[in-house]
Amino acid sequence: MLILPAIDFRGRQCVRLRQGDYARETVFGDDPAAVAQRWVSQGAKYLHLVDLDGAKQGRPSNGASIRRILGAASVPCQLGGGLRTEAHVAEVLVWGLDRVVVGTQALKDPAWFEKICQHYPGKIVLGIDAKEGRVATDAWLEVSGCTAVDLARRWEAWPLAAIVYTDISRDGMLEGPNFEAIAELAAQVRVPVIASGGVSTLDDVRRLATLCLAGCIVGRALYEGRLELPATIAAAAT
């Protein structure tokens, strides 16, 4: 199971939110590119980037910060946050990203999302953010009536690179992942699943590794020193 350190940023600051709440933000640094270099030096093979301004504004933001991260990192990166049009996707891929994460617009316009998947095969990750099993959109500000599993199954036949599943009730809370929901999703779809949200111990990582997941995104626990990246990578391989 691949471990993807998360780099969430607003402007030039590296931050983490609790449960996706912009009012509950912790700043962990003012140089996201330096953070990227740190994780790579500790063994990261892939980075998960989130443009929080873009997610809230509905368009790519912080392009300069993203390009600095890509220039500093020597590993592939994926980006989520505010990608709502084909022009947005094309713009950020040109910067050198390996793939992009699309969430809100996929739910709002399935025909558009299918077109994007077909146009960029293997480059699009479906981001499913859920609260109590229901998909959340618009930077987690709105909760739809669609279940996470139904959404994933609807589009699993398309050439998706992966699905990132985030339980926003766990995200940034260091209370452990929603193992049951993640296991259910992974069992229901053929697309590789990446878990996100709540990972805080090596036991969490080991348990996720038993679910045959493609990867696990780790954020706050790394920034607060509850997890060390080399040990986390080793736990994912056991």
C-alpha positions as CSV (number, residue, x, y, z in Angstrom):
1,M,0.0,0.0,0.0
2,L,1.4,3.3,-1.1
3,I,1.7,6.1,1.5
4,L,1.0,9.6,0.1
5,P,1.9,12.5,2.4
6,A,-0.7,15.3,2.1
7,I,0.3,18.9,1.4
8,D,-2.7,21.1,1.8
9,F,-2.1,24.8,1.2
10,R,-3.8,28.2,1.3
11,G,-1.8,30.8,-0.5
12,R,1.8,30.1,0.4
13,Q,1.1,28.4,3.7
14,C,0.9,24.7,4.4
15,V,-2.1,24.0,6.5
16,R,-4.5,21.3,7.8
17,L,-8.2,21.6,8.5
18,R,-10.3,19.7,11.0
19,Q,-13.3,18.0,9.3
20,G,-12.9,20.3,6.3
21,D,-13.7,23.3,8.3
22,Y,-11.9,26.4,7.1
23,A,-12.4,28.1,10.5
24,R,-10.5,25.2,12.1
25,E,-7.2,25.7,10.4
26,T,-3.7,24.9,11.7
27,V,-0.7,26.4,9.9
28,F,2.3,24.0,9.7
29,G,4.7,26.0,7.5
30,D,5.1,28.9,5.1
31,D,7.0,26.9,2.4
32,P,5.0,24.0,0.9
33,A,7.9,23.3,-1.5
34,A,10.2,22.7,1.4
35,V,7.6,20.4,3.0
36,A,7.5,18.4,-0.2
37,Q,11.3,18.1,-0.2
38,R,11.2,16.9,3.4
39,W,8.7,14.1,2.7
40,V,10.6,13.0,-0.4
41,S,13.9,12.9,1.6
42,Q,12.1,10.6,4.1
43,G,11.0,8.1,1.5
44,A,7.8,9.4,-0.1
45,K,7.2,8.0,-3.6
46,Y,4.1,10.1,-4.3
47,L,2.5,13.3,-2.9
48,H,-1.1,14.3,-2.6
49,L,-1.6,18.1,-3.0
50,V,-4.8,20.0,-2.1
51,D,-5.4,23.6,-3.2
52,L,-7.8,24.7,-0.5
53,D,-8.4,28.1,-2.0
54,G,-9.2,26.4,-5.3
55,A,-11.7,24.0,-3.6
56,K,-13.5,26.9,-2.1
57,Q,-13.4,29.2,-5.1
58,G,-14.2,26.6,-7.7
59,R,-11.2,27.2,-9.9
60,P,-7.4,26.5,-9.7
61,S,-5.6,28.9,-7.4
62,N,-2.1,29.1,-6.0
63,G,-0.5,28.1,-9.3
64,A,2.8,29.5,-8.3
65,S,2.9,27.4,-5.1
66,I,1.9,24.3,-7.0
67,R,4.7,24.8,-9.6
68,R,7.2,25.4,-6.8
69,I,6.2,22.1,-5.2
70,L,6.5,20.3,-8.5
71,G,9.9,21.8,-9.1
72,A,11.1,20.8,-5.6
73,A,9.7,17.3,-5.6
74,S,11.3,14.4,-7.5
75,V,8.3,12.2,-7.3
76,P,4.8,12.2,-9.0
77,C,2.1,14.4,-7.5
78,Q,-1.6,14.5,-7.7
79,L,-3.7,17.6,-7.2
80,G,-7.2,18.3,-6.0
81,G,-9.2,21.4,-5.4
82,G,-11.3,23.6,-7.7
83,L,-11.0,21.6,-10.9
84,R,-14.5,22.3,-12.5
85,T,-13.8,22.6,-16.2
86,E,-11.8,20.8,-18.9
87,A,-9.7,24.0,-19.2
88,H,-8.9,23.7,-15.5
89,V,-7.8,20.1,-15.8
90,A,-5.7,20.9,-18.9
91,E,-4.1,23.9,-17.3
92,V,-2.8,22.1,-14.2
93,L,-1.7,18.9,-16.0
94,V,0.6,21.1,-18.2
95,W,2.4,22.1,-15.0
96,G,3.7,18.6,-14.7
97,L,1.2,16.9,-12.4
98,D,0.9,13.1,-12.7
99,R,-2.9,13.2,-12.2
100,V,-5.7,15.3,-10.9
101,V,-8.5,14.7,-8.4
102,V,-12.0,15.7,-9.3
103,G,-14.9,15.6,-6.9
104,T,-17.6,18.2,-6.9
105,Q,-18.0,18.6,-10.6
106,A,-18.1,14.8,-11.2
107,L,-21.3,14.7,-9.1
108,K,-22.8,17.8,-10.5
109,D,-22.2,17.0,-14.2
110,P,-21.6,13.2,-14.8
111,A,-21.6,13.7,-18.6
112,W,-18.8,16.2,-18.3
113,F,-16.9,13.9,-16.0
114,E,-17.1,10.9,-18.4
115,K,-15.8,13.1,-21.2
116,I,-12.8,14.2,-19.0
117,C,-12.1,10.6,-18.0
118,Q,-12.1,9.5,-21.7
119,H,-10.0,12.5,-22.8
120,Y,-7.4,11.9,-20.1
121,P,-7.4,8.2,-19.4
122,G,-5.4,7.2,-16.3
123,K,-5.0,10.8,-15.3
124,I,-8.3,11.4,-13.5
125,V,-8.9,10.4,-9.8
126,L,-12.4,10.5,-8.5
127,G,-12.4,12.2,-5.2
128,I,-15.3,11.0,-3.0
129,D,-15.7,13.0,0.2
130,A,-18.4,11.5,2.4
131,K,-20.2,12.4,5.6
132,E,-22.3,9.7,7.2
133,G,-22.1,7.8,3.9
134,R,-23.4,10.7,1.8
135,V,-21.2,12.5,-0.7
136,A,-20.1,16.0,0.2
137,T,-19.3,18.7,-2.4
138,D,-18.2,22.3,-2.7
139,A,-15.3,22.1,-0.4
140,W,-17.4,19.9,1.9
141,L,-19.9,22.7,2.4
142,E,-22.8,20.7,0.9
143,V,-23.9,17.1,1.4
144,S,-25.8,15.4,-1.4
145,G,-28.3,12.5,-1.3
146,C,-25.9,10.2,-3.2
147,T,-24.0,7.5,-1.4
148,A,-20.3,7.0,-1.8
149,V,-20.7,3.4,-3.0
150,D,-23.4,4.3,-5.5
151,L,-21.2,7.1,-6.9
152,A,-18.2,4.9,-7.3
153,R,-20.1,2.0,-8.9
154,R,-21.7,4.4,-11.4
155,W,-18.3,5.3,-12.9
156,E,-16.0,2.4,-12.2
157,A,-16.1,1.3,-15.9
158,W,-14.5,4.6,-17.0
159,P,-10.7,4.9,-17.3
160,L,-10.1,6.3,-13.8
161,A,-6.7,6.2,-12.3
162,A,-8.1,5.7,-8.7
163,I,-10.7,6.7,-6.2
164,V,-9.7,8.8,-3.2
165,Y,-12.2,8.2,-0.4
166,T,-12.3,10.7,2.5
167,D,-14.6,10.4,5.5
168,I,-14.8,14.1,6.4
169,S,-16.0,13.3,9.9
170,R,-12.6,11.7,10.5
171,D,-10.4,14.1,8.5
172,G,-7.8,15.9,10.6
173,M,-9.3,14.5,13.8
174,L,-6.7,11.8,14.5
175,E,-9.4,9.4,15.6
176,G,-8.7,6.6,13.1
177,P,-10.2,6.0,9.7
178,N,-13.7,4.7,9.0
179,F,-12.4,1.2,8.3
180,E,-15.9,-0.2,7.6
181,A,-16.8,2.3,5.0
182,I,-13.4,2.0,3.3
183,A,-13.6,-1.8,3.2
184,E,-17.1,-1.7,1.8
185,L,-16.1,0.7,-1.0
186,A,-12.9,-1.3,-1.9
187,A,-15.0,-4.5,-2.0
188,Q,-17.7,-3.0,-4.3
189,V,-15.5,-1.5,-7.1
190,R,-12.7,-2.6,-9.4
191,V,-11.0,0.8,-9.4
192,P,-7.9,1.2,-7.1
193,V,-9.0,2.9,-3.8
194,I,-6.9,5.3,-1.8
195,A,-8.0,6.0,1.8
196,S,-7.9,9.4,3.4
197,G,-8.8,10.8,6.8
198,G,-8.2,10.0,10.4
199,V,-4.9,8.0,10.2
200,S,-3.0,8.6,13.4
201,T,-1.2,5.4,14.4
202,L,0.9,2.6,12.8
203,D,-1.9,0.2,13.7
204,D,-4.3,2.3,11.6
205,V,-1.8,1.9,8.7
206,R,-1.4,-1.8,9.2
207,R,-5.2,-2.4,9.4
208,L,-5.7,-0.4,6.2
209,A,-3.0,-2.4,4.5
210,T,-5.1,-5.6,5.0
211,L,-7.9,-4.1,3.0
212,C,-6.0,-4.4,-0.3
213,L,-6.0,-0.7,-0.9
214,A,-3.9,1.1,-3.5
215,G,-2.8,3.8,-1.1
216,C,-3.3,5.8,2.1
217,I,-3.1,9.6,2.4
218,V,-1.6,10.8,5.7
219,G,-1.6,14.4,6.8
220,R,-2.0,15.8,10.3
221,A,-0.4,12.9,12.1
222,L,2.9,13.4,10.1
223,Y,2.8,17.2,10.7
224,E,2.3,16.8,14.5
225,G,5.0,14.1,14.8
226,R,2.5,11.3,15.8
227,L,3.8,9.3,12.9
228,E,7.2,9.2,11.3
229,L,7.1,8.8,7.6
230,P,9.8,6.0,7.3
231,A,8.0,3.9,9.9
232,T,4.7,4.6,8.3
233,I,5.9,3.4,4.9
234,A,7.4,0.3,6.5
235,A,4.0,-0.4,8.3
236,A,2.2,-0.2,5.0
237,A,4.4,-2.8,3.5
238,T,3.8,-5.4,6.2
